[in-house]
Amino acid sequence: EPTSAKGVDKQVPPQPTMSEEKLKQKSKALAEEFYGARDRGEARLCVEEIRSANSNFIPQMIEQWLLDALESKGRDWNILLELFQCLLEGTQEKPACFEGREILSGLRLLLDQMEDMSVDVPLAPKHIGRLAGQLCGLGRTFTLGEFVQEVKDAGIEDEGEGQLIDAFIAADIIAAALSGLSSQAGYETAKVAWSDLNMDLSDLLPETVKTSQEVTDAEVQKVASRFGISALLKGGTEAELYLRNAIEKKTDPLILCDWFEKNVDASLKDSSKFAFDVSKLVLDSAVKEAESNPENIRQEWPDELLFIVDDEQGYWKLLRTMFGSKTKSGQMPCVEAALACYGEHQCYAGLMKRLLMDLYYTDVILEETLVAWREGADASEIKQKAVSDAAAWLDWLAKQEEEDSEDGTSSPAP
């Protein structure tokens, strides 16, 4: 046996007992058979044989499975996740076939090719990110932070880190990972994992698009919307996530009212932030729907926002469920959400008036709430613009109350 100069035995690494070509063939055959038969026992035996032949090949095998799934039409990614799950299962008597670091190494081999891969397979960032998030969610592989670091470092050797960021790919991968983690381990787990990283999705955007905070925020929102993680990034609750998805799908408002009463606990119902976020979501959706109608692309909003006021499908039903029985302080988050919505669409004269009118006439908010908001301490420029935008109607509303109390007559609304 070989010895060192001091006569101590050297550790000679075991030599592979199977050629790399043969290992690749066995790896591909293993995956193909699992997609068809889903025989967990056979899959474990095949991996154990490959590991016995060359343990260093495991990351390459994982890379091969990922490439095959991306390049083959009709691959079921849920079955691929099941394959990973069965190989990660282990007991004291029968340990797992994989270690988390090996899966992470295999993902890194694929990530190094992602810039070119995404040209040929545009959905590659989504598929790989989501699978990575689901694997994180299994709890015995690697952390979200470790995967984020691999994404940051990935790329062609000697070209430096951040290549996937510069290629506008990194943010999509991590957004997809968060979506996958949420689906696998639950919304709260994903929210905590993201919060623990103490970073923002904008950190994964190329500097070339971050020309201003407004542009950066818009790009982050685009990515977040694509992967359904807007509420998660904002630290929103699982209830908000459900409502966001339901409203985007235009779920029947009565169904949402029933869900709200049965599933949202008292503390959340009393949360000003939750009330603001859901209100903002409804009002943004109302404006977005109105903007999609070519007849509404104008500089003023004289018409009702049907997304809110429609008798059958209007979301006044949800908002009234949330705010109708509250006092002016409890209703204030809804008005503040209207202000925020107006602030994002100042190009439309009359929008603040329209929002307040629709909320008032559907009995979502009280007149005393509007008075308190108008007279509130907020002296910001956007508040002043909003008050000016709705001033004629607010003045008329106050006058009408006086006339009604005196002789029961009232003048028409402006």
C-alpha positions as CSV (number, residue, x, y, z in Angstrom):
1,E,0.0,0.0,0.0
2,P,1.2,3.5,-0.7
3,T,2.7,5.3,2.3
4,S,3.7,8.8,3.1
5,A,7.3,9.9,3.8
6,K,6.6,9.3,7.5
7,G,5.3,5.8,6.9
8,V,1.6,6.8,7.5
9,D,-0.8,5.1,5.1
10,K,-2.3,7.5,2.5
11,Q,-6.0,7.4,1.9
12,V,-6.5,6.5,-1.8
13,P,-9.9,7.7,-3.0
14,P,-12.0,4.9,-4.4
15,Q,-11.8,4.6,-8.2
16,P,-15.1,4.8,-10.2
17,T,-16.2,1.3,-11.2
18,M,-18.4,2.6,-14.0
19,S,-17.7,4.9,-16.9
20,E,-19.3,8.4,-17.0
21,E,-21.2,7.5,-20.1
22,K,-22.6,4.4,-18.4
23,L,-23.5,6.4,-15.4
24,K,-25.4,8.9,-17.5
25,Q,-27.3,6.1,-19.3
26,K,-28.3,4.6,-15.9
27,S,-29.4,8.0,-14.6
28,K,-31.5,8.7,-17.6
29,A,-33.1,5.2,-17.5
30,L,-33.8,5.6,-13.8
31,A,-35.8,8.8,-14.3
32,E,-37.6,7.5,-17.4
33,E,-38.7,4.4,-15.5
34,F,-39.9,6.5,-12.6
35,Y,-42.0,8.8,-14.8
36,G,-43.8,5.7,-16.0
37,A,-43.9,3.2,-13.1
38,R,-43.2,5.4,-10.1
39,D,-41.5,2.5,-8.4
40,R,-39.9,4.0,-5.4
41,G,-38.0,0.9,-4.3
42,E,-36.5,0.5,-7.8
43,A,-35.5,4.1,-7.9
44,R,-33.6,3.8,-4.5
45,L,-31.8,0.7,-5.7
46,C,-30.6,2.4,-8.9
47,V,-29.3,5.5,-7.0
48,E,-27.5,3.3,-4.5
49,E,-25.9,1.4,-7.4
50,I,-24.8,4.7,-9.0
51,R,-23.5,6.0,-5.7
52,S,-21.5,2.8,-5.1
53,A,-20.0,3.2,-8.6
54,N,-19.1,6.9,-8.2
55,S,-20.5,9.0,-5.4
56,N,-19.1,12.2,-7.0
57,F,-21.5,11.7,-9.9
58,I,-24.7,12.4,-7.8
59,P,-24.8,16.2,-8.6
60,Q,-24.3,15.5,-12.3
61,M,-27.2,13.0,-12.2
62,I,-29.4,15.6,-10.6
63,E,-28.4,18.1,-13.3
64,Q,-29.2,15.5,-15.9
65,W,-32.7,15.0,-14.5
66,L,-33.3,18.7,-14.5
67,L,-32.1,19.2,-18.1
68,D,-34.2,16.3,-19.3
69,A,-37.3,17.8,-17.6
70,L,-36.7,21.2,-19.2
71,E,-35.9,19.8,-22.7
72,S,-38.6,17.1,-22.9
73,K,-42.2,18.1,-23.7
74,G,-44.9,17.1,-21.3
75,R,-42.7,16.3,-18.3
76,D,-44.7,16.2,-15.1
77,W,-42.7,18.3,-12.6
78,N,-44.8,16.9,-9.7
79,I,-43.5,13.4,-10.5
80,L,-39.9,14.7,-10.5
81,L,-40.6,16.2,-7.1
82,E,-41.9,12.9,-6.0
83,L,-38.7,11.2,-7.1
84,F,-36.7,13.6,-5.0
85,Q,-39.0,13.0,-2.1
86,C,-38.6,9.3,-2.1
87,L,-34.8,9.5,-2.4
88,L,-34.7,11.9,0.6
89,E,-36.7,9.7,2.8
90,G,-34.6,7.8,5.3
91,T,-34.6,6.0,8.6
92,Q,-31.8,5.0,11.0
93,E,-31.7,1.6,9.4
94,K,-32.1,2.8,5.9
95,P,-30.6,6.3,5.3
96,A,-31.7,8.7,2.6
97,C,-30.2,8.3,-0.8
98,F,-29.4,12.0,-1.2
99,E,-28.0,14.8,1.0
100,G,-29.2,18.3,0.7
101,R,-25.8,19.6,-0.4
102,E,-25.8,17.2,-3.3
103,I,-29.1,18.5,-4.6
104,L,-27.9,22.0,-4.2
105,S,-24.8,21.2,-6.1
106,G,-26.9,19.7,-8.9
107,L,-29.0,22.8,-9.0
108,R,-25.9,24.9,-9.2
109,L,-24.7,23.0,-12.3
110,L,-28.0,23.8,-13.9
111,L,-28.0,27.4,-12.8
112,D,-24.6,28.0,-14.4
113,Q,-26.3,27.3,-17.7
114,M,-29.5,29.2,-17.0
115,E,-28.7,32.3,-19.0
116,D,-28.4,30.3,-22.2
117,M,-31.1,27.8,-21.2
118,S,-33.7,30.5,-20.7
119,V,-33.3,31.5,-24.3
120,D,-34.2,28.0,-25.6
121,V,-36.6,27.3,-22.7
122,P,-38.2,30.5,-21.5
123,L,-40.0,28.8,-18.6
124,A,-36.7,27.3,-17.3
125,P,-36.3,30.0,-14.5
126,K,-39.9,29.3,-13.3
127,H,-39.6,25.5,-13.3
128,I,-36.2,25.4,-11.6
129,G,-37.1,28.1,-9.1
130,R,-40.4,26.5,-8.1
131,L,-38.9,23.0,-7.8
132,A,-36.0,24.4,-5.6
133,G,-38.6,26.1,-3.4
134,Q,-40.6,22.9,-3.0
135,L,-37.4,21.0,-2.1
136,C,-36.6,23.7,0.5
137,G,-40.1,23.1,1.8
138,L,-39.3,19.4,2.5
139,G,-37.1,20.6,5.4
140,R,-34.2,18.3,5.0
141,T,-32.4,19.6,2.0
142,F,-31.1,23.2,2.0
143,T,-32.4,26.6,3.1
144,L,-33.9,29.3,1.0
145,G,-30.9,31.5,1.8
146,E,-28.5,28.9,0.5
147,F,-30.4,28.7,-2.7
148,V,-30.5,32.5,-3.1
149,Q,-26.7,32.5,-2.7
150,E,-26.2,29.9,-5.4
151,V,-28.4,32.0,-7.7
152,K,-26.3,35.1,-7.0
153,D,-23.1,33.2,-7.6
154,A,-24.1,31.2,-10.6
155,G,-22.7,31.8,-14.1
156,I,-19.8,31.1,-16.4
157,E,-16.5,30.8,-14.5
158,D,-14.3,33.9,-14.4
159,E,-17.1,36.3,-15.4
160,G,-17.9,37.1,-11.8
161,E,-20.9,36.8,-9.7
162,G,-24.3,38.3,-10.4
163,Q,-24.6,37.1,-14.0
164,L,-28.2,35.9,-13.5
165,I,-29.1,39.2,-11.9
166,D,-27.7,41.2,-14.9
167,A,-29.5,38.8,-17.2
168,F,-32.9,39.7,-15.5
169,I,-33.3,36.1,-14.5
170,A,-32.5,35.9,-10.8
171,A,-35.6,37.7,-9.6
172,D,-37.9,35.3,-11.5
173,I,-36.0,32.3,-10.1
174,I,-36.3,33.4,-6.5
175,A,-39.9,34.6,-6.9
176,A,-40.8,31.1,-8.3
177,A,-38.9,29.5,-5.4
178,L,-41.0,31.5,-2.9
179,S,-44.1,30.4,-4.7
180,G,-42.9,26.7,-4.6
181,L,-41.9,27.0,-0.9
182,S,-45.3,28.4,0.0
183,S,-47.2,25.6,-1.8
184,Q,-45.0,22.9,-0.2
185,A,-44.6,24.1,3.4
186,G,-47.3,26.8,3.8
187,Y,-47.6,30.5,3.3
188,E,-46.4,31.4,6.8
189,T,-43.2,29.3,6.4
190,A,-42.4,31.0,3.2
191,K,-43.1,34.4,4.6
192,V,-40.8,33.8,7.6
193,A,-38.0,32.3,5.4
194,W,-38.1,35.4,3.1
195,S,-38.2,37.8,6.1
196,D,-35.2,36.1,7.7
197,L,-33.1,36.9,4.6
198,N,-33.5,40.6,5.3
199,M,-33.5,41.4,1.6
200,D,-35.7,42.8,-1.1
201,L,-36.6,41.3,-4.5
202,S,-35.2,44.5,-6.0
203,D,-31.7,43.3,-4.9
204,L,-32.0,40.6,-7.6
205,L,-32.9,43.1,-10.4
206,P,-30.1,44.5,-12.7
207,E,-29.0,48.0,-11.9
208,T,-29.9,49.1,-15.5
209,V,-33.6,48.9,-14.7
210,K,-33.4,50.6,-11.3
211,T,-33.5,54.1,-12.7
212,S,-35.8,55.4,-9.9
213,Q,-37.6,54.1,-6.9
214,E,-40.9,54.2,-8.8
215,V,-39.5,52.2,-11.7
216,T,-37.9,49.7,-9.3
217,D,-41.1,49.2,-7.4
218,A,-43.0,48.7,-10.6
219,E,-40.6,46.0,-11.8
220,V,-40.8,44.2,-8.5
221,Q,-44.6,44.3,-8.6
222,K,-44.5,42.8,-12.2
223,V,-42.3,39.9,-11.0
224,A,-44.4,39.4,-7.8
225,S,-47.6,39.4,-9.7
226,R,-46.4,36.8,-12.2
227,F,-45.7,34.4,-9.4
228,G,-48.5,35.3,-7.0
229,I,-46.3,36.4,-4.1
230,S,-47.2,40.1,-3.8
231,A,-48.8,39.7,-0.3
232,L,-45.9,37.5,0.8
233,L,-43.3,40.1,-0.1
234,K,-45.2,42.7,1.8
235,G,-45.5,40.5,4.8
236,G,-49.2,40.1,4.3
237,T,-51.3,37.4,5.9
238,E,-52.4,34.1,4.3
239,A,-55.9,35.5,4.3
240,E,-54.8,38.4,2.2
241,L,-53.1,36.1,-0.2
242,Y,-56.3,34.1,-0.5
243,L,-58.4,37.3,-1.1
244,R,-55.8,38.6,-3.6
245,N,-56.0,35.5,-5.7
246,A,-59.8,35.3,-5.4
247,I,-60.3,38.9,-6.4
248,E,-57.9,38.6,-9.3
249,K,-60.1,35.7,-10.5
250,K,-63.2,37.8,-9.9
251,T,-64.7,35.3,-7.5
252,D,-68.3,35.9,-6.6
253,P,-68.3,38.6,-3.8
254,L,-70.9,36.7,-1.8
255,I,-68.6,33.7,-1.6
256,L,-65.8,36.0,-0.4
257,C,-68.1,37.5,2.2
258,D,-69.0,34.1,3.6
259,W,-65.3,33.0,3.5
260,F,-64.3,36.3,5.3
261,E,-66.8,35.7,8.1
262,K,-65.8,32.1,8.6
263,N,-62.0,32.2,8.2
264,V,-60.7,35.6,9.3
265,D,-60.2,35.8,13.0
266,A,-61.2,38.8,15.1
267,S,-57.7,40.2,15.6
268,L,-57.2,40.3,11.8
269,K,-60.6,41.9,11.2
270,D,-59.5,44.6,13.6
271,S,-56.1,45.1,11.9
272,S,-55.8,48.5,10.1
273,K,-53.1,47.1,7.9
274,F,-55.1,44.2,6.7
275,A,-58.1,46.5,6.2
276,F,-56.0,48.9,4.2
277,D,-54.4,46.1,2.1
278,V,-57.6,44.4,1.1
279,S,-59.3,47.8,0.4
280,K,-56.4,48.8,-1.8
281,L,-56.6,45.6,-3.7
282,V,-60.3,46.0,-4.5
283,L,-59.9,49.7,-5.5
284,D,-56.8,49.0,-7.6
285,S,-58.7,46.2,-9.4
286,A,-61.7,48.5,-10.0
287,V,-59.4,51.1,-11.6
288,K,-57.6,48.5,-13.6
289,E,-60.9,47.1,-14.9
290,A,-62.1,50.6,-15.9
291,E,-58.8,51.3,-17.7
292,S,-59.2,48.1,-19.7
293,N,-62.3,49.5,-21.3
294,P,-61.3,51.8,-24.3
295,E,-64.3,54.0,-23.6
296,N,-62.8,54.9,-20.2
297,I,-59.4,56.0,-21.4
298,R,-60.0,59.7,-20.8
299,Q,-58.9,62.4,-18.5
300,E,-61.9,62.3,-16.2
301,W,-64.0,59.6,-14.4
302,P,-67.7,60.6,-14.4
303,D,-69.0,57.0,-14.4
304,E,-69.4,54.5,-11.6
305,L,-66.7,51.9,-11.1
306,L,-68.8,48.8,-11.8
307,F,-66.2,46.6,-10.1
308,I,-67.3,48.2,-6.9
309,V,-71.0,49.2,-7.3
310,D,-72.5,46.5,-9.6
311,D,-75.6,45.1,-7.9
312,E,-74.7,41.5,-8.6
313,Q,-71.0,41.3,-8.9
314,G,-69.8,44.5,-7.1
315,Y,-67.2,44.2,-4.4
316,W,-69.0,46.7,-2.3
317,K,-70.4,43.5,-0.7
318,L,-67.0,42.5,0.6
319,L,-66.1,46.0,1.6
320,R,-69.4,46.5,3.4
321,T,-68.9,43.2,5.3
322,M,-65.5,44.6,6.4
323,F,-66.4,48.2,7.2
324,G,-70.2,48.6,7.3
325,S,-70.6,48.1,11.0
326,K,-67.5,50.0,12.0
327,T,-67.1,53.5,13.4
328,K,-65.3,56.3,11.5
329,S,-61.9,55.3,12.9
330,G,-62.5,51.7,11.8
331,Q,-63.5,52.8,8.3
332,M,-60.5,55.1,7.9
333,P,-58.2,52.4,6.4
334,C,-60.6,52.1,3.5
335,V,-60.4,55.9,2.8
336,E,-56.6,55.8,3.1
337,A,-56.6,53.0,0.6
338,A,-58.6,55.2,-1.8
339,L,-56.0,58.0,-1.3
340,A,-53.2,55.6,-2.1
341,C,-55.0,54.4,-5.2
342,Y,-55.6,58.0,-6.3
343,G,-51.9,58.7,-5.7
344,E,-50.9,56.1,-8.2
345,H,-53.4,57.4,-10.9
346,Q,-53.2,61.2,-10.5
347,C,-53.5,61.6,-14.2
348,Y,-57.3,61.0,-13.9
349,A,-59.2,64.1,-12.8
350,G,-62.2,63.1,-10.7
351,L,-60.9,59.7,-9.6
352,M,-60.7,60.5,-5.9
353,K,-64.3,61.9,-6.0
354,R,-65.4,58.8,-7.9
355,L,-63.8,56.4,-5.3
356,L,-65.3,58.2,-2.4
357,M,-68.8,58.5,-4.0
358,D,-68.9,54.8,-4.8
359,L,-67.8,53.8,-1.3
360,Y,-70.3,56.2,0.3
361,Y,-73.3,55.3,-1.9
362,T,-72.8,51.6,-1.3
363,D,-72.8,52.2,2.5
364,V,-69.2,51.1,2.9
365,I,-68.2,54.3,4.6
366,L,-70.1,57.0,6.6
367,E,-70.2,60.7,5.9
368,E,-68.6,61.4,9.3
369,T,-65.7,59.2,8.2
370,L,-65.2,61.4,5.1
371,V,-65.4,64.6,7.2
372,A,-62.8,63.2,9.7
373,W,-60.5,62.2,6.8
374,R,-60.8,65.6,5.1
375,E,-60.1,67.5,8.4
376,G,-57.3,65.1,9.5
377,A,-53.8,66.1,10.3
378,D,-52.2,64.7,7.1
379,A,-50.8,67.7,5.2
380,S,-49.1,65.8,2.4
381,E,-49.2,67.1,-1.1
382,I,-51.1,64.0,-2.3
383,K,-53.7,64.5,0.4
384,Q,-54.2,68.1,-0.6
385,K,-54.6,67.1,-4.3
386,A,-57.1,64.4,-3.4
387,V,-59.2,66.7,-1.3
388,S,-59.2,69.3,-4.1
389,D,-60.2,66.6,-6.5
390,A,-63.2,65.6,-4.4
391,A,-63.9,69.0,-2.8
392,A,-67.0,69.9,-4.9
393,W,-68.8,66.7,-4.0
394,L,-67.6,66.7,-0.3
395,D,-69.0,70.3,0.0
396,W,-72.3,69.3,-1.6
397,L,-72.5,66.3,0.7
398,A,-72.0,68.5,3.8
399,K,-74.6,71.0,2.5
400,Q,-77.1,68.3,1.8
401,E,-77.0,67.1,5.3
402,E,-77.7,70.6,6.5
403,E,-80.6,71.0,4.1
404,D,-82.0,67.6,5.0
405,S,-82.0,68.4,8.7
406,E,-83.7,71.8,8.0
407,D,-86.5,71.1,5.5
408,G,-85.9,67.7,3.9
409,T,-84.9,69.1,0.5
410,S,-81.6,68.7,-1.2
411,S,-79.8,69.9,-4.3
412,P,-78.4,67.5,-7.0
413,A,-74.9,66.2,-6.6
414,P,-72.1,67.9,-8.7
